[in-house]
Amino acid sequence: ESANEMLYARSQLVIAAKAFGLQAIDMVHINFRDLDGLKVECEGGRQMGFTGKQAIHPAQIDIINERFAPSTKELDFASRTVQEYEATTAKGQGACVVDGIMVD
C-alpha cells in the first residue's frame, strides 16, 4: 500500500517545519500489527525529511526509534564535517569538501 495521495501534504509539512526550525513528525501507521509496513513507511518518511513518526502501539516504538536514529556512519560523517568546516573557516575559507561533498 502506498500513501502517494498524501505525498503533497506530507512534503509541505516537512518544508514548513524545516522553515520554522521545527521537527517534522510523520503520520501514524494505523495497522499496528504490520511492522514490516511500518519499517517501509519509516524509511520513506526519513528520506522525505521527517525527523520522527507517531506511534499508536508500544510495538511500534522500537522500530520507529531504530529507523530515525542516525547510524554510526552518519554520525561519523557529521563529526568529520564539523571538524573540517571549523578548520576551513578558521583559515578564512568558506567551503570545504568531505567525502567528495562540498560543505559551505
HUFEN-V620503 format. One record per helix or strand of 2 or more residues. SS is the DSSP state (H for helix, E for strand). FROM is the first residue (numbers start at 1). TO is the last residue. If there is no record, write none. Layout:
BEGIN
SS | FROM | TO
SS | FROM | TO
END
This chain:
BEGIN
H | 4 | 19
E | 25 | 26
H | 35 | 48
E | 52 | 53
H | 58 | 68
H | 72 | 90
E | 96 | 98
E | 101 | 103
END
